[in-house]
Amino acid sequence: MKKALALVCCLLAMVYLLYHTGFFSYIRDGGSLVEPMRVEVKLNEHRRSPSGELMPSQGATILKPDANAYEGSPYLQQYDSWQWQGVQSGVVEFWSSGLERAVDKIVTVTNNGNTPVYVRVVFAFEHLSSTLWKNVYTAQGANQIIHHGTVTIHGQLFDLYSYTYAQSLAPGETSCPSLVQIALDANANAFDLMVIAGGYEIISVAQACQATGLPSELPGDAFTVLNTLVGEISTEQHPWVGQ
């Protein structure tokens, strides 16, 4: 259902998740005409309330090292199930209470348009030397999370990731989570706290394209369609090129 991935972060920092509403209309696949459709998606961030309900996540999140978050820790493989009622309904697994300082970062996408869409979320994590563990919902491997490398945004280094949803998103529906939780490594490097004294930055953007009205020669899987109509994600091609 998920993968625990190592990312970089700091000893004690505030995490900001910036989210955007995306408007995309694509009309060509190479030389083939694709019927233009306006699509509109919104990226959401939530956390669980003490009673287990979803609440909007606002403001900065303070991370502290978790004594049970480290390479090979059994706690990174222990989960508590939580029922997710979204377009890809199923059980989302959160780290167990053994990770006392794990932080909810439940990122979803809502289709506010009037046509089905394929969706991906592009994440940029500020590049540091300490380790942040990431709980990612992969829907039994159907969804794809890819690390593309390191890029420069506003003069700072970031680790670039993309998360592609395998299923199309119908009008008015909200996806399952992509990012679910983060936890700071027990052996976090104090040097990074000085590097990002003003706060640790996570930037994210939702990208979408139409899932209908496509040419017959274009494979219908989300990954191929997004790469063809929106463009592939790489260190040379991403939402923040030139920034």
Residue pairs with C-beta under 8 A, 6 or more apart in sequence:
1 79
1 90
1 91
1 92
1 93
1 137
1 138
1 139
1 140
2 79
2 92
2 93
2 135
2 136
2 137
2 138
2 180
3 136
3 138
3 145
4 76
4 77
4 133
4 134
4 135
4 136
5 133
5 134
5 136
5 145
5 147
6 71
6 131
6 132
6 133
6 134
7 125
7 131
7 132
7 133
7 134
7 159
7 182
8 125
8 126
8 127
8 128
8 129
8 130
8 131
8 132
8 159
8 192
9 15
9 63
9 125
9 126
9 128
9 130
9 131
9 132
9 182
9 184
9 185
9 188
9 192
9 200
10 63
10 128
10 130
10 184
10 188
10 189
10 192
10 193
10 195
10 196
10 200
11 65
11 130
11 184
11 188
11 189
11 190
11 192
11 193
12 62
12 63
12 64
12 65
12 193
13 62
13 63
13 192
13 193
13 196
13 199
13 200
14 60
14 61
14 62
14 63
14 199
14 200
15 60
15 61
15 63
15 103
15 105
15 182
15 199
15 200
15 201
15 202
16 60
16 199
16 200
16 201
16 202
17 45
17 57
17 105
17 107
17 202
17 203
17 204
18 201
18 202
18 203
18 204
19 42
19 43
19 44
19 45
19 107
19 204
19 205
19 206
20 43
20 204
20 205
20 206
21 40
21 41
21 42
21 43
21 112
21 206
22 39
22 40
22 41
22 42
22 43
22 205
22 206
22 207
22 208
23 38
23 39
23 40
24 39
24 207
24 208
24 209
24 230
25 36
25 37
25 38
25 39
25 210
26 34
26 36
26 209
26 210
26 229
26 230
27 33
27 34
27 35
27 36
28 34
29 214
29 215
29 218
29 228
29 229
30 228
32 215
32 217
32 218
33 215
34 210
34 213
34 214
34 215
34 229
35 210
35 213
37 115
37 210
37 212
37 213
38 113
38 115
39 111
39 113
39 115
39 117
39 208
39 209
39 210
40 111
40 112
40 113
41 109
41 110
41 111
41 112
41 113
41 117
41 119
41 169
41 206
41 207
41 208
42 109
42 110
42 112
42 206
43 107
43 108
43 109
43 121
43 204
43 205
43 206
44 56
44 107
44 108
44 109
44 110
44 174
45 56
45 57
45 105
45 106
45 107
46 54
46 55
46 56
46 57
46 104
46 106
46 108
47 54
47 55
47 57
47 103
47 104
47 105
47 106
48 54
48 55
48 82
48 94
48 104
48 106
49 55
52 82
54 106
57 104
57 105
57 106
60 199
61 103
61 105
63 101
63 103
63 132
63 182
63 184
63 200
64 101
64 184
65 101
65 184
65 185
65 186
65 187
65 188
66 99
66 100
66 101
66 102
66 183
66 184
66 185
66 186
67 100
67 186
68 75
68 98
68 99
68 100
68 186
69 75
69 76
69 99
69 101
69 102
69 133
69 183
69 184
69 185
69 186
70 185
70 186
70 187
71 131
75 95
75 96
75 98
75 99
76 95
76 99
76 133
76 183
78 95
78 96
78 98
79 93
79 94
79 95
79 96
80 93
80 94
80 95
80 96
80 97
81 91
81 92
81 93
82 91
82 92
82 93
82 94
83 89
83 90
83 91
83 92
84 90
84 91
84 92
84 176
84 177
86 108
86 173
86 174
86 175
86 176
87 167
87 169
87 170
87 173
87 174
87 175
87 176
88 139
88 165
88 167
88 175
88 176
89 176
90 139
90 176
92 137
92 176
92 177
92 180
93 135
94 102
94 104
94 135
94 180
94 181
95 102
95 135
95 181
95 183
99 183
101 183
101 184
102 135
102 181
102 182
102 183
103 181
103 182
103 183
104 180
104 181
105 179
105 180
105 181
105 182
105 202
106 177
106 179
106 180
106 181
107 121
107 177
107 178
107 179
107 204
108 174
108 175
108 176
108 177
108 178
109 119
109 121
109 165
109 169
109 174
109 175
109 178
109 206
109 208
110 172
110 173
110 174
110 175
111 117
111 119
111 169
111 170
111 171
111 172
111 173
111 174
111 208
112 172
113 171
114 171
115 171
115 210
115 211
115 212
116 168
116 169
116 170
116 171
116 210
116 211
116 212
117 168
117 169
117 208
117 209
117 210
117 211
118 164
118 165
118 168
118 169
118 208
118 209
118 210
118 211
118 222
118 225
118 226
119 164
119 165
119 169
119 175
119 206
119 207
119 208
119 222
120 162
120 163
120 164
120 165
120 206
120 207
120 208
120 222
120 226
120 230
120 233
121 162
121 163
121 178
121 179
121 204
121 205
121 206
121 207
122 160
122 161
122 162
122 163
122 204
122 205
122 207
122 233
122 238
122 239
123 160
123 161
123 162
123 163
123 179
123 202
123 203
123 204
124 151
124 153
124 158
124 159
124 160
124 161
124 201
124 202
124 203
124 204
124 238
124 240
125 132
125 158
125 159
125 161
125 202
126 156
126 157
126 158
126 159
126 196
126 200
126 201
126 202
127 150
127 156
127 157
127 158
127 159
128 189
128 192
128 195
128 196
128 200
129 189
129 191
129 192
130 184
130 185
130 187
130 188
130 189
130 192
131 184
131 185
131 187
131 188
132 182
132 183
132 184
132 185
133 182
133 183
133 184
133 185
134 179
134 181
134 182
135 179
135 180
135 181
135 182
135 183
136 145
136 163
136 178
136 179
136 180
137 143
137 176
137 177
137 178
137 179
137 180
138 144
138 145
139 166
139 176
142 166
142 167
143 163
143 164
143 165
143 166
143 178
144 162
144 163
144 164
144 166
144 223
145 161
145 162
145 163
145 178
146 161
146 162
146 163
146 164
146 233
147 159
147 160
147 161
148 160
148 161
148 162
148 233
148 234
148 235
148 238
149 159
149 160
149 234
149 235
150 157
150 158
150 159
150 160
150 235
151 157
151 158
151 160
151 235
151 238
151 240
152 158
153 203
153 240
153 243
154 243
156 201
158 201
158 203
158 240
160 233
160 235
160 238
162 233
163 178
163 179
164 222
164 223
164 226
165 175
165 176
165 178
165 222
166 221
166 222
166 223
167 222
168 211
168 222
169 175
169 208
169 211
203 240
205 239
207 226
207 230
207 239
208 230
209 225
209 226
209 229
209 230
210 229
211 222
211 225
214 220
214 225
218 224
218 225
218 228
219 225
231 237
